[in-house]
Amino acid sequence: DAEELGCSEGYWDPQEGIDLIWDGSRWASLIVGLGLGMEVTFCIVQVEQSDSHPGVLQGMKRILVHESRTFRWSAPLVVRTPEREGEVLEVCIPSFASLWEHNQEAYFVPDASKGVARTRLGRREDFVAFGWGPDRLGLPLPPPGGQRCYTFDGPRTPDGIGSLGFSLYLPTGHGSDEAPEDGWPMVVFLHSMHARLDGDMNLFYESDTPVRLLQGDPGCPRTLRERCVVLSPQCPVDVDRADGGGIWLRHGWYEVSTYAPEIEAALGSLVTSVAKACCVDPSRISISGSSMGAYAALELSARWPGFFSACAPVAAHYDLDPMEALIDRLPGP
């Protein structure tokens, strides 16, 4: 029943819900921002699809895909959000099987959940990556050949703190004797408009982003899978846009937008922190992106001359005039 979970005017839109992400040992979400002291009701929805449909994104075939899926709803779960700033409430469900054995009565967690769920209240620093300093991730790294999603809080600036979700992938030989002497190359990928980490990590979502390719897609380049650390941040939602999305490095819509220095600061801090924590060669950090993300890749390359070893924009979308000013700021060879 919270707008942040996809509820609007009393109706729930599954496209705006929160996807749980498999991190190798459990299903988890990124941190969800809610008001203080709120009573929030939510459900867990299990989706099953027996057949693979390569036509998910091909017009009317989407209807056939939905017909092949089955959905199962849990009982409503009710929690109360923390009363103080800087606290996070973690809701843990030990077994999903218990969610479906119910009579649709609401469970108030944890007091009347009958063991279905339990909660843990803690400081935000314990739940975000690098919460206790830029040199220590503070949370488990992904296993070699795997990726996990995290939440990251950028440094405090006059314009506020930029918070980012991000996916981190470690190559198959990370932490072994296969590590390059000078460190691993790292690719920073910035997604297109309306893309989401939970969407691209979703088993039912088909895309050609690195996040999705590294989920075991046979089309994933071997070099990306075996030789690169891959960092894929999530563009923060811009509440002023009211469409559930945002624009990299901007507030508002392109033609009437303003620059977002707190997001640039957060990206810079995130990239350098991950590079230190994951044994990355600082001379081999490259950046890429598609559409809106490609614009941001060009913008950051211009603002951070000499930081990236290469920039590979794909179908860059740029609605800010004049574009020549950005091109002139790009560093030469």
N, C-alpha and C positions, 0 to 999 in steps of 0.2 A: 504493500500500500504506500510505498515511498516513491517519489518521482525519480530518485536516483536509481531505483531498481526497475524502472520502466513503466510505472503507473502514472496515468494522466487522466484527469477527470473521471476517476472511478474505474477506468479500464486499463488492463495490462497489455502492453505491446511486447511480445517476445523478442522483437528485434532490438529493443532497448534494455533488455534484461542483462544480467551479469552471467557470462559463461564461466563455469569452473574449468580450470586448466590442469591437465595431468602433468605432475612434475616428477614422475618416475616412481613415486611411492604413495601418492594421495592426490585427490582432486582438491584444488584450492583456488581462491579468487585473489585478485589484487585488493588493496585496501579500498573500501567504499566510503566516500565522504558523506556523512549524514549530520543532521543537527544534534545538539546536545540534549540529553534527557528525553529522547523520543521513544515512543513505543512503536516498534516496526514489526509488521507481519510479513512473512515471506514463505515461499514454498520451494522445494527442490523438484525439478522436472527432469525425468530420465527419458532420453530419446534413443530409440533403437532403429537401426536401418540394416536390413539383412543383405541387400544387394547394393553394389556400387553403380552409381549413375553419373557417367562423365558429362552428362548434359545439364548439370546443376545450374549453370549460369547461361544456358542457351534458350532464352525466350520461354515458350510454352512448355518446354520439357520440365520446367520447375514444378508444374502441377503433378506430373508423374512421380517426381521425387518425393513430394509431400505425401502422396498416396502410399508410398512404400515405407513410410515411417510410422512408428507407434510411440505414443507418449504416455507416461505414467506420472501422476502427480502425488506428492507427499501430502501428509497432513499439514495444515498451517502451523508455522513455528513463530512464536512471538518473543521478541527480545527487547530490552530497553538499552538504548545507547548510553555511552559514558556521560557523566555529568560534568566532567572537566575537560578543558582543552588539553591536547597532548596525550590523551589516553586512547587506546584501541581495545575494542572488545572482540576477542576471537571466539567464534562459535565452532565447536568441534563435534562432528557426527561420527562416532566410532564405526558404525556399520550402516550402509545405505539400506540393507535388507530390512532393518527395523522401520524404515520410513514408510514402507508400503503396507505394513501390517497395522492398520488403524481404521477408525470409523469416522474419519474426517473431523474429529474434534481438534480444537487448537491446543497445541502444547506450549505452555509458557516456560521458556528456557531460562535458568535450569530448574526452577523450583518444582514445576509440574510436568516435566518432559518425560518422566518415567524411564529415564536412562537413555532416551533416544538421542539427546544432545547434552553437551556440557559447555561451559564458557570459561574463558580466562581473560582477566583484565590486566593490561600492562601498559607500560610507557611506549609511546610511538617509536622511540629509538630502537626498541627491541624487535619491531616488526618491519622496519624499513632497511634497505641495503645501505651500508656505510653510515648507519645511524649514530655510531659512536666514533666516527672519524673516517677520513678519506683513505686511510691505508688498510682498513679492515672491513671486509664485506659484512661480517657479523652474522651472516646466514649461510646455510650450506651452499657450496658451489654446485653447479650442475655436474653430473657424472660425465667423464669423457665420452664424446659422441652423443651428448644429450643437452637439452636446454631447459631452463626454468625461467619463470617470470617473477619480477620483484617490483616493489614500489621504492622510489628514490626521492628524497627531499633535497632540493638544491640549496645553495647558500642564501642567506638573508641579504636582500638588496633593498635600496630605497623604494623599489616597485613591488616588494613582497618576496615570497618564497615560491619558486617554481617546483611543483611536484610532478614527477614523471613515473609512469609504469614503463618497464623495459623487459625485454627478453634477452637472455644471455646464453650463447651456445659455446661449448668448448670442443675443440677438435678431438678426434679419436685418440691421438697420442699425447694429449695434455697430461702433464705430471709424470711422464715416463722418460726413458732415455731417448725417445724420438724428438724431444723438444729441441728446437733450433738453439744454437749457442747464444745468439743475441736476442732471443725471445720470439714469440709468435707474431705473425701478421694479424691485424685486426681490421675487419670491415664494419663500418657503421652504416646501417641502412635506415633511411627515413621513409615512412610509408606515405601513401597517397591519401587524399581527403576521404573521410568516412571509413577508412580502414581501421580495424581495431585489433589489438593483440589477441584478445580472446576469440575474435572472429577468425583470424588467420591461424590460430592454434587449434581451432575447432575441427574435429575429424570430419564434419559434414561440409566444411567450407573449402572450396577449391580456388586456389590462387597460385601465382608464381612468385610470391615474395620469398626471400630467404627463410623467413620464419616457417613458412609452410613446407618449402622444399626440404628443410632439415628435419621434417617429421618422418623421414624415411621414403620420400618420393624418389622413384628410380631415375627421374630426370635431374636430380640434384647434382651439380658439378662435383667431381671427386675432390678437386682442390679446395672448394668451399667446405666440404664435409671433413676432410682429413688434415687440412693445413691452416685453417683460419679460425680465430676467435671471432664470433659474429655478435654484434651488439645492435639491438633493434628497439629503440625507444618508442613510446606511445605519445602522440601529440595530446596535450591536455585538452579537456573539454572547455570551450569558451561559453560560459553561461549567457553572455549577451547575445550570442547567435541564436539560441533557442532551437537548435536543430540536432543537438546531441554530439556535435563535432567541434572542430577548431581548425585553425590554420597555423602551421609551423611558424614560430617567431612573430606572430601577429595577433592583435586583438581586433575583433570585428571582421567585416568583409573586406576583401582585397582593396577595392577602390576607395573605401572609407576607413581603412584600418590604420592602426598605429603600431609601432614596433614594440615588442615584448622583451625588454632586456633581461627580465628575470628568467625567461625560458632559455635565452642564450647562455646565461650564467649557469643554469641547471645542466644544460647539455655539456658545457665545457667541464664542469665538475664531475659529471657522470663519466664522460669519456676518459678523463685522466685517472679517476679512481679505479675504473675497471681495468685500465691498462696496467696500473701498478699491481692490482690484486691478482691478475691473470697472466703475469709474466709476458707482457706484450712488448715487442720491439717498438719504441716510440718513433722510429724513423720509417715504420711501415704501417701506419694507420691511414687507411683510405676511407672515403665516404661515397655513398651512392644513395639514390632515392628515385622514386617514381612520381611523376606528376607534381603535386604539391610538395612532396618530399624532395624531388629533384631541385625545385626552386630553393628550398632550405639548404640543400647541399651546396649549391652555388653561392648562396648568401654567406654561409659559414666559411666557405673557402676564401671568399673575398675579405671577410672580417678577421680571419685567423691566418694570415699569409705564412706559409712555411710549415703549418701544423700538419696538414694532410699530405701524404706522399702522392695521392692521386684522387681525382674527383670524377665520377662516372654518372652524370645525370641521365635519367631515362624519361623522355617525353616531358621535359620540364614545363610546368604551368606557371606563367608569370603574368599577373594582371596589374603590375605596378609600373607606371611609366615615369621616366623613360627607361627602357631596359638597358640602353647603352651605358647608363651610369653604373649599373652592376657589372657589365662586361669590362668597363675600364678599371674597376677595382680589383678584378681577378688578377692574382699574381702571374707573372710571366714565367716561361720555362727557365 
